[in-house]
Structure formats: structure tokens, C-alpha cells
Amino acid sequence: MTDDDERRQIGEVQERLIEAYSDRPSETVAAAVESAYRHFDGIRVRDFVPLLVERRANSELNGSNGMADSHNITMHHDA
């Protein structure tokens, strides 16, 4: 995976999480994604970094390390 591919995937993670956490400012979600991304600086094998970033940012945003599901998150906040 190239750096450009990784950054593109991280951008996709950010977009998914911004949509999933629409009740939060997009800047808050973007900061969680960047924080999670920086956590993996220096890691040699980068193939799974986007997945790990999504899990770590999701954990920071809602206390769960599962994957974001906008349907479940929306229903959770409506309850």
C-alpha cells in the first residue's frame, strides 16, 4: 500500500465516521481520526492501519472498538 492509498483510505474512514456521528461536530470526529492515525506512526506493516484507525477513532467517540454502523448509532442516540 502506498502512502497515497493509505491517506485516501483514512479520508474514507473519516467520511464514514462523520456520517455515523452526525450528532457531533465534524471537527471532533476528524480530530479523533487524526489522533488514531498518529497512534500508528512508525508501524512498518501498514496494510491494516485504516481498519485499526477506524476502530480506535470509533472507540474514542463512543467507547466501543467495534465498527461504526450509522443505522445503529442513529437508533442508539434516538432511544
C-alpha positions in Angstrom: 0.0 0.0 0.0 1.3 3.4 -0.9 1.2 6.5 1.3 -1.4 8.0 -1.1 -3.6 4.9 -0.9 -3.4 4.9 2.9 -4.3 8.6 3.2 -7.2 8.1 0.8 -8.5 5.2 2.9 -8.1 7.3 6.1 -10.1 10.0 4.3 -12.8 7.4 3.7 -12.8 6.4 7.3 -13.2 10.0 8.3 -16.1 10.5 6.0 -17.8 7.3 7.3 -17.4 8.4 10.9 -18.5 11.9 10.2 -21.7 10.5 8.8 -22.1 7.9 11.6 -21.6 10.6 14.3 -23.7 13.3 12.6 -24.7 14.5 16.1 -21.1 15.5 16.7 -19.1 18.4 15.1 -17.2 17.1 12.1 -14.0 18.7 13.6 -14.4 16.4 16.7 -14.7 13.3 14.5 -11.8 14.4 12.3 -9.6 15.0 15.4 -10.4 11.5 16.7 -9.4 10.0 13.3 -6.2 12.0 13.2 -5.3 11.1 16.8 -5.9 7.4 16.0 -3.9 7.7 12.8 -0.9 9.3 14.6 -1.0 6.4 17.1 0.2 4.1 14.3 3.2 6.3 13.2 6.3 4.2 12.8 4.4 0.9 12.2 6.1 -0.9 9.3 3.2 -3.1 8.1 0.6 -0.6 7.1 -2.0 -2.8 5.4 -4.4 -2.8 8.3 -3.8 0.7 9.5 -7.1 2.2 8.1 -9.1 -0.6 9.8 -7.3 0.0 13.1 -7.7 3.7 12.8 -11.4 3.3 12.3 -11.7 1.1 15.4 -9.5 3.3 17.5 -11.4 6.5 16.5 -14.8 4.8 17.0 -13.6 3.8 20.5 -12.7 7.3 21.3 -16.0 8.6 20.0 -18.4 6.1 21.6 -16.4 3.9 23.9 -16.7 0.8 21.6 -13.9 -0.6 19.5 -16.5 -2.1 17.0 -17.0 -0.7 13.6 -19.3 2.2 13.1 -22.8 1.4 11.8 -24.6 4.6 11.1 -28.0 2.9 11.5 -27.2 1.5 14.9 -25.6 4.7 16.1 -28.6 6.8 15.0 -31.0 4.4 16.7 -28.9 4.4 19.8 -29.0 8.2 20.1 -32.7 8.4 19.3 -33.5 5.9 22.1 
